């Protein structure tokens, strides 16, 4: 995978914002078969236009670059969406 940042489409970014707004607990699937259980906190954009998803897991607060996310699944009962494939997996 290249280190050049690939932005997430706006409609997919909206799911991350909803997760943060509701502080959803998530199963986060990472590119490369990793997985993380964490609570959504916020998103941030760097001066270089890279975007990150900030989450809190048992290991503490983590910054996940958006193009390293494969999918998110809310674990909260009654969540407003199910599993969302973010489309950054290998083609």
Order of alpha helices (4+ residues) and beta strands (2+ residues): alpha-beta-beta-beta-beta-beta-beta
